[in-house]
Amino acid sequence: MDAGPLIATGTPGGIGAGRDPKVFLRPGHQLVTFVEGVGELRNTVVKDRL
């Protein structure tokens, strides 16, 4: 089976060091990516196990 298209989303708008005050993703936050005609992808941020 061949791989399908790759959808690069980059950094979500409104997150990061560019804000004042700074805002970063934390465990429990959820990122939702929606592409019309393709569907929705949900990722939940979890704490690194290291």
C-alpha positions, 0 to 999 in steps of 0.5 A: 500500500502506498502512503497518502498525502502529507498534510503539514500543519505547522504551529497552531495560531496563538500559541508560543513565545510570540504572545505576551504573556507567552502561551504554550501547549500543556498536558491535557490541551487538545489540538484539532486539525480540520481539512474540508473534504478530508476530515478531522484529526484530534491530538491530546498533549501528554506529559513526556515520559522521560 
